[in-house]
Amino acid sequence: MAEKQEDRKVTPRSEDFAGWYNDVVLRAELADYSPVRGCIVFRPDGFAIWEALRDELDRRIKATGARNAYFPLFIPQSFLAREAEHVAGFAPEVAVVTHGGGKELEEPLVVRPTSETIINHMFAQWIKSHRDLPLMVNQWCNVVRWEMRTRIFLRTAEFLWQEGHTAHSTRAEAQAETLRILELYRDFCEQFLALPLVTGRKSAAERFPGADETYTIESLMPDGRALQCGTSHFLGQNFARVFGIRFLDEQNQLQYPWQTSWGVSTRLLGAIIMTHGDDQGLRLPPTVAATQVVVVPIWRKAAEAEAVRAAARRAHDELRAAGIRVHLDERDGVTPGFKFNEWEMRGVPLRVEIGPRDVASGEAVLARRDLAGQAGKSKAALSALAEHVGRMLGEIQHGLYEQAAQAMRAAIHEFDDYGAFCQRLGGEGGGGMAYVYWCGDADCETKIREDTRATCRAIPLGQKTAPGKCIVCGRPAREQAYFATAY
Amino acid sequence: MAEKQEDRKVTPRSEDFAGWYNDVVLRAELADYSPVRGCIVFRPDGFAIWEALRDELDRRIKATGARNAYFPLFIPQSFLAREAEHVAGFAPEVAVVTHGGGKELEEPLVVRPTSETIINHMFAQWIKSHRDLPLMVNQWCNVVRWEMRTRIFLRTAEFLWQEGHTAHSTRAEAQAETLRILELYRDFCEQFLALPLVTGRKSAAERFPGADETYTIESLMPDGRALQCGTSHFLGQNFARVFGIRFLDEQNQLQYPWQTSWGVSTRLLGAIIMTHGDDQGLRLPPTVAATQVVVVPIWRKAAEAEAVRAAARRAHDELRAAGIRVHLDERDGVTPGFKFNEWEMRGVPLRVEIGPRDVASGEAVLARRDLAGQAGKSKAALSALAEHVGRMLGEIQHGLYEQAAQAMRAAIHEFDDYGAFCQRLGGEGGGGMAYVYWCGDADCETKIREDTRATCRAIPLGQKTAPGKCIVCGRPAREQAYFATAY
């Protein structure tokens, strides 16, 4: 296997972004296509990213007081139909089970595209009194939405996600929960995944089907297209009414609770890959890298081998004892240069090289994946390697975020001329993000989409800017919004 | 809600074991029925047991070198058909997706009942050389097997599990892996879940469809029925041949790899509940209890309240700081006795009571859930509470195992008379386990099943006993086997 990799070059990112993305995902063995249309296989190196991400997010979600639960994969078709907007949004893209145990079912079952309906059916049985509120559950599971065109991690028929569902006594409490999760997602993506974001609420056209308000975290990929990374929905009392969830308040009056739902998915893996990768392959934030550090022993003469290998093993053991996820690449028969390329392709954040001269001087060469060439190279004393490496992993995490944030800032433009706006956003590929005044009228939003394919990605909260003129119609506009072509 | 619980008594375990089981599961809020036939809802207190179990087992599986991955939920119907025994075993109980995205599918998709077929299809693309072996992956996922009769956790259409799949260069290596996992499961169930077991290989009639050999861990429930808790299969080259998995060995010859698969499921929750529970409700091993310790402040006069509550809070904080999962029950309006009953019902392993006299003497009363009445009561100095409680949780874990092991040993009987054997195993309900000589002939096995409903649960490995006579036909028998009526 290994030898073949040198033959297959990765498509340069600047030439063909989509081709580069697929090459990197397949070459780094993160995922593979499956024989089932729209479904992918998460290979161990890809799934390890998801596990690291999931474990950290799970800790953060539990810290809010939500608890994990698990609801059925199947939903009676009639359930989906109860909320009018919800069914309109999801019915066209569901997979339907019609037969079970060799017989045709009396009522077809839908494979969950999201679980509001079945969860709220259960909530109706569990919520009786204000003492049962707030009820906050989260579920990690697979969901299915039939997709015509598959992009690994970004758009697949089956994907993995978490979906939180909460019910509260008051509107204010549910609204606060919606925004608390939005902030939780933002902090998690920025700090843990090194993904820069803009945040805000969605326009009515882009809302979750059945929600009163949807809030979003959006990132901008290097090809100039926006990627929705997570959403938090204020559901009002819509689902409570159709599923008959009512509770006795402190005055002994029956009330409908106020609800939220929120989720992020394996799509975040796509965001990490696209945001940080380069022509050499993946660049993984140390927080999610299955291997954070690779140690490569280097020697030419057989006489040098023993001392070098022993030093490399000691370095490996010391790093592992310090809780760093480290791999020692002792393979014979492949050159150090081949190893360097392979680990760069796989996105390992830091390489530790140990050769005969390093052993003699008691040092190792460190090569950072986030800084190319000499800029990323430095030396560290073998006697204090773990401490040095630990600190450097923190710097790499920060460095990847700063590089991405700078690139994103450079690709966000403000416009007051609709022609210039259309020229930028309507070109081939993504045109970055435009931050423009919009009057809020759906007709103007539609015109933008028809003229440029761009959609409203987010309307930032708490804007303090002076009113301006709508980029489309010129009428007064109180708010600015981000528009972009989206994945 | 709380007040109602006093009215609803749990069915006594001795009167109606199945009724007791359902009462406990529902009253302790571990799970609920769902509107989808055969599918259940895991409520937070039930799912927390699964999470604790899963996290520990995941660590142990990863320590063997297997890595987690994720394969599609859907399997093309034709895949299932490729291995003749496999399709015969699973086709009758699959759920079938016939429509997706509003259209009828060209080929129906089966919702995975197990993933040998799709995983081996992928293995065929990943395995080319002996250097790609061993390939060891594990997957935590949901699976669906259409069931007519549902028993919460024990038999449900959808359940959660892990399934490991490995491929090796040699038969010996694959056989060793099969047995290594059997031993891993045994140690995990006994040490972590406090479940006593017998282990061994299955008879040909009870093998996994498509396996050359199936090994099993079996426990015996208090109602005298056996529960299969996990299986490890030696698949030989059966799936490799039908999915065309071949590798170049060190002599550059094409070979089929040797394979294994193995799994445990949410059924283990049922084993924990049935094995340890009593007429007061659940009794959870501290390892899997979402709440390991509940602290209950007790006072009568308002003047006492402040000091008692402060001491209870300090105890709570100290236990939490020591890494113990502790809950402080400060509710007003319910009596201490009500609280005791509720936490006993929910299976919390240890209760810490703190009253005015305890505050004065600097002590707390501890009440162990594994020992009823005064036998489980003791005092501990508040100044060294965490250390004392930590040690006692270990004793409770051990105590639950010992009680269960003793009960299981008492329910295993040896027979040399077929009439006595049938009388014991063929009665109403489960008759415990019989450990008897069996010649290995399928006709004798069938006769036992027809006469008693009991099946062969396990044939222990490495038996050193002298040959005997088959319990059914009287012909020479080299081995003894466990027979029991099974869940």
Interface residues (C-beta under 8 A of the other chain):
Chain A: M1 A2 D32 S34 P35 V36 C39 I40 V41 F42 R43 P44 F47 A48 W50 E51 R67 N68 A69 Y70 F71 P72 L73 F74 I75 P76 F79 A91 P92 E93 V94 A95 V96 V97 T98 H99 G100 G101 G102 P108 L109 V111 I118 H121 M122 Q125 W126 K128 S129 R131 D132 V137 C141 N142 V144 W146 E147 M148 A157 E158 L160
Chain B: M1 A2 D32 S34 P35 V36 C39 I40 V41 F42 R43 P44 F47 A48 W50 E51 R67 N68 A69 Y70 F71 P72 L73 F74 I75 P76 F79 A91 P92 E93 V94 A95 V96 V97 T98 H99 G100 G101 G102 P108 L109 V111 I118 H121 M122 Q125 W126 K128 S129 R131 D132 V137 C141 N142 V144 W146 E147 M148 A157 E158 L160
